[in-house]
């Protein structure tokens, strides 16, 4: 007899809970940290791996070593509202997607070596005026500066600023960009994981994109990327459990809220981020939409003035 959908859902829930019990027990006994367990599960399930990435992105990443050979990095973090801690990664780990997209947008020229790619990136970024929104310590800005760009950054957390010499980072809210950068114009304004529902609501996103229009040169570009990958169910549930523990919430209650969702909502919840930027607001602000795509685990919103 064919099982009912409700019975299949119960079996799936039981199997997943059972499979996570031993991992949670190890965390509670102090044998591994939550971060270590999440990393192992992500690695074993090939989450955030290059396997599903395009051939040209893999090639770019493989040949990007010289670009990042002098990148700065130091350990720095900040506490999130969820109770977890966000630890910054180096630009070579976190920002290759941005550099690759700039390459595709402004060059696309063929190369056969790391040195050729380095020269291509220097050629397309030389003297370009670039602004990063939510730049953190400025790791990626320093890489862009070394490639010849004239860079600036905006960061709301003052404690993150100042670790890298000679990088222009101004502290403030992107809603007031025009005050922070009065009468300045940029060829490229970009962000990573800023215009997402976990960080901004649609109302604030609307105000921010309008401010970027004021600061963008005629013919200039906006590049806004959001990590957009689907988590395995095991990784999602362990992450939710860990966040609930760190925030002092009941982990069991958090899990039950997920299992009580309709299946389509459960599926939707497994994706890492959602855009908070309404495309209608982009057009209303004056920009023209150049590209709206999902590739290499990123949602890309590319706009022109």
VODO-793099 format. One record per residue (C-alpha): x, y negated, z. Coordinates in steps of 0.001 Angstrom, whole numbers, plus 500000, padded with zeros to 6 digits. Example, Ala and Ser with C-alpha at 12.3 -4.5 7.8 and 13.67 -1.06 7.14 Angstrom:
VODO-793099
[atom [512300 504500 507800]]
[atom [513670 501060 507140]]
This chain:
VODO-793099
[atom [500000 500000 500000]]
[atom [501326 496574 499017]]
[atom [502082 494442 502102]]
[atom [500195 491206 502663]]
[atom [502084 487907 502162]]
[atom [501543 487150 505845]]
[atom [503189 490454 506809]]
[atom [506159 489718 504541]]
[atom [506543 486311 506166]]
[atom [506551 487895 509638]]
[atom [509169 490460 508556]]
[atom [511366 487740 507062]]
[atom [511091 485697 510259]]
[atom [511867 488707 512458]]
[atom [514889 489762 510357]]
[atom [516355 486261 510317]]
[atom [515919 485750 514062]]
[atom [517452 489161 514751]]
[atom [520415 488443 512490]]
[atom [521177 485150 514244]]
[atom [520916 486509 517808]]
[atom [524486 487825 517962]]
[atom [525947 484606 516510]]
[atom [524043 482442 519002]]
[atom [525170 484712 521833]]
[atom [528810 484258 520812]]
[atom [528342 480473 520814]]
[atom [526673 480534 524241]]
[atom [529513 482679 525626]]
[atom [532041 480182 524300]]
[atom [533713 482684 521959]]
[atom [533184 480372 518960]]
[atom [531932 476813 518602]]
[atom [528810 475930 516643]]
[atom [531015 474189 514063]]
[atom [533169 477305 513602]]
[atom [530118 479550 513206]]
[atom [528523 477186 510674]]
[atom [531774 477001 508715]]
[atom [532088 480805 508570]]
[atom [528482 481260 507425]]
[atom [528856 478511 504814]]
[atom [532058 480104 503504]]
[atom [530677 483639 503419]]
[atom [527478 482529 501661]]
[atom [529556 480309 499305]]
[atom [527637 477195 500312]]
[atom [529151 474007 498879]]
[atom [531558 476080 496755]]
[atom [532561 475247 493194]]
[atom [530887 478351 491778]]
[atom [527829 476522 490437]]
[atom [529734 473417 489348]]
[atom [530291 472390 485744]]
[atom [533474 473329 483917]]
[atom [534496 469699 483397]]
[atom [534065 468917 487114]]
[atom [536182 471942 488087]]
[atom [538872 470838 485645]]
[atom [538831 467288 487025]]
[atom [539123 468518 490607]]
[atom [541944 470905 489673]]
[atom [543936 468095 488050]]
[atom [543239 465376 490636]]
[atom [546203 466136 492897]]
[atom [548347 463187 491798]]
[atom [545436 460799 492274]]
[atom [545196 461810 495937]]
[atom [548903 462384 496594]]
[atom [549191 459238 498739]]
[atom [545702 459179 500220]]
[atom [545441 458046 503851]]
[atom [543673 460136 506452]]
[atom [543269 460205 510220]]
[atom [540714 461900 512441]]
[atom [537733 459660 513096]]
[atom [534072 460313 513870]]
[atom [530871 458789 515234]]
[atom [527802 460182 517059]]
[atom [524598 460689 515031]]
[atom [521036 460059 516217]]
[atom [520395 463823 516089]]
[atom [522963 464345 518842]]
[atom [525597 465774 516492]]
[atom [528909 464141 515607]]
[atom [529839 463127 512067]]
[atom [533513 463788 511310]]
[atom [534989 462009 508314]]
[atom [536761 464026 505652]]
[atom [539611 462882 503441]]
[atom [538749 461275 500101]]
[atom [540089 464319 498236]]
[atom [537548 466488 500059]]
[atom [534583 464136 500172]]
[atom [534788 461701 497266]]
[atom [535923 463660 494214]]
[atom [532319 463600 492940]]
[atom [532405 459808 492842]]
[atom [535720 459601 491012]]
[atom [534603 462279 488550]]
[atom [531409 460376 487781]]
[atom [533369 457157 487213]]
[atom [535592 459090 484801]]
[atom [532544 460395 482912]]
[atom [530865 456992 482817]]
[atom [533810 454905 481662]]
[atom [536177 457268 479863]]
[atom [535589 460955 479255]]
[atom [538959 461019 477469]]
[atom [540578 464447 477193]]
[atom [543611 465363 479309]]
[atom [545805 468422 479792]]
[atom [547706 467598 482963]]
[atom [547435 465844 486327]]
[atom [549716 463067 485088]]
[atom [547498 462416 482054]]
[atom [544401 462270 484240]]
[atom [546153 459865 486613]]
[atom [546949 457501 483719]]
[atom [543371 457713 482434]]
[atom [541965 456770 485839]]
[atom [544437 453908 486207]]
[atom [543438 452622 482786]]
[atom [539712 452633 483445]]
[atom [539875 451222 486993]]
[atom [542657 448647 486567]]
[atom [541493 445251 487911]]
[atom [537900 446482 488240]]
[atom [536136 444753 491146]]
[atom [534563 447544 493203]]
[atom [532363 447495 496322]]
[atom [531537 450550 498449]]
[atom [528461 450470 500681]]
[atom [528871 452382 503942]]
[atom [532585 452889 503344]]
[atom [533521 454122 506822]]
[atom [537290 453811 507434]]
[atom [537867 453136 503713]]
[atom [539645 456354 502716]]
[atom [538247 456306 499179]]
[atom [538719 452555 498793]]
[atom [542463 452983 499348]]
[atom [542584 455628 496605]]
[atom [540742 453294 494209]]
[atom [543054 450433 495166]]
[atom [546104 452570 494410]]
[atom [544572 453208 490972]]
[atom [544548 449473 490320]]
[atom [541041 448464 491376]]
[atom [540332 445373 493480]]
[atom [538246 446856 496271]]
[atom [535951 445757 499085]]
[atom [533784 447698 501479]]
[atom [530800 447184 503750]]
[atom [530477 449158 506989]]
[atom [527953 448663 509785]]
[atom [530052 450375 512510]]
[atom [532809 448007 513610]]
[atom [534747 450771 515397]]
[atom [535440 452507 512069]]
[atom [537183 449507 510521]]
[atom [540846 448525 510671]]
[atom [542695 451823 510513]]
[atom [543974 451269 506967]]
[atom [546042 448126 506329]]
[atom [545234 445709 503497]]
[atom [541752 447027 502727]]
[atom [538967 444424 502637]]
[atom [536164 445930 504740]]
[atom [533510 443653 506182]]
[atom [531286 444608 509084]]
[atom [527565 444137 508646]]
[atom [524268 445453 507376]]
[atom [523798 445981 503629]]
[atom [520483 444125 503888]]
[atom [522667 441022 504230]]
[atom [525176 441815 501497]]
[atom [524760 438406 499903]]
[atom [525845 436791 503182]]
[atom [528847 439113 503572]]
[atom [529999 438561 499988]]
[atom [528810 435071 499122]]
[atom [529289 434143 495445]]
[atom [531273 437340 494759]]
[atom [530534 439618 491813]]
[atom [531434 443268 491284]]
[atom [531886 445499 488244]]
[atom [530873 448586 490235]]
[atom [528897 448963 493463]]
[atom [528692 452512 494741]]
[atom [527608 454574 497742]]
[atom [527674 458196 498909]]
[atom [524896 459625 501083]]
[atom [523639 456157 501996]]
[atom [520385 455990 500043]]
[atom [518962 459125 501634]]
[atom [515990 459620 503953]]
[atom [518233 460688 506843]]
[atom [519941 457278 506814]]
[atom [517533 454713 505342]]
[atom [513794 454344 505004]]
[atom [512300 453241 501646]]
[atom [511642 449697 502879]]
[atom [515286 449128 503787]]
[atom [516485 450820 500598]]
[atom [514308 448423 498584]]
[atom [515919 445400 500234]]
[atom [519438 446784 499823]]
[atom [519160 447602 496127]]
[atom [517835 444088 495486]]
[atom [520900 442648 497246]]
[atom [523252 444757 495119]]
[atom [521641 443280 492001]]
[atom [522675 439792 493124]]
[atom [526298 440925 493556]]
[atom [526573 442966 490343]]
[atom [528170 441357 487302]]
[atom [526181 441230 484088]]
[atom [526884 444577 482450]]
[atom [527982 445978 485811]]
[atom [527121 449400 487209]]
[atom [525587 450839 490360]]
[atom [526493 454445 491234]]
[atom [524630 455953 494172]]
[atom [525140 459630 494987]]
[atom [523398 461880 497476]]
[atom [524539 465371 498454]]
[atom [521770 467614 497171]]
[atom [522374 471294 497788]]
[atom [520105 474022 499029]]
[atom [521226 475635 502294]]
[atom [520904 479333 502908]]
[atom [518115 480060 505390]]
[atom [520608 481431 507938]]
[atom [522807 478326 507724]]
[atom [519813 475988 507963]]
[atom [518380 477718 511052]]
[atom [521710 477900 512884]]
[atom [522372 474219 512126]]
[atom [518896 473259 513400]]
[atom [519453 475353 516546]]
[atom [522859 473735 517154]]
[atom [521514 470197 516651]]
[atom [518621 470843 519038]]
[atom [521030 472113 521731]]
[atom [523361 469127 521379]]
[atom [520443 466695 521506]]
[atom [518994 468346 524637]]
[atom [515890 469630 522850]]
[atom [514411 473110 523115]]
[atom [516031 475107 520240]]
[atom [513193 477643 520226]]
[atom [510633 474895 519720]]
[atom [512645 473532 516787]]
[atom [512741 476963 515146]]
[atom [509038 477558 515645]]
[atom [508234 474239 513980]]
[atom [510065 475494 510895]]
[atom [508358 478889 510843]]
[atom [504941 477259 511270]]
[atom [505447 475228 508069]]
[atom [503779 476364 504831]]
[atom [506258 478208 502591]]
[atom [506569 475351 500101]]
[atom [507514 472957 502930]]
[atom [510038 475477 504268]]
[atom [511609 475646 500822]]
[atom [511754 471857 500622]]
[atom [513392 471603 504060]]
[atom [516350 473737 502970]]
[atom [517700 470964 500748]]
[atom [520355 468885 502461]]
[atom [519065 465404 501600]]
[atom [516268 463400 500017]]
[atom [516627 460089 498226]]
[atom [515112 457088 500007]]
[atom [515435 454986 496858]]
[atom [512268 454580 494790]]
[atom [513111 454256 491096]]
[atom [510332 451710 490725]]
[atom [512160 449514 493239]]
[atom [515336 449904 491160]]
[atom [513572 448634 488051]]
[atom [511707 445886 489924]]
[atom [515022 444566 491285]]
[atom [516169 444000 487695]]
[atom [518370 447052 487040]]
[atom [518015 449410 484100]]
[atom [518115 453121 484939]]
[atom [520999 454747 483075]]
[atom [520961 458207 484603]]
[atom [519033 460193 487184]]
[atom [520533 463662 487360]]
[atom [521324 466560 489648]]
[atom [524654 468237 488960]]
[atom [527565 469660 490939]]
[atom [525468 469530 494127]]
[atom [524865 465776 493797]]
[atom [521878 463612 492985]]
[atom [523252 460813 490799]]
[atom [521418 457506 490460]]
[atom [523245 455347 487921]]
[atom [521985 451871 487089]]
[atom [523122 448942 484927]]
[atom [522578 445217 485144]]
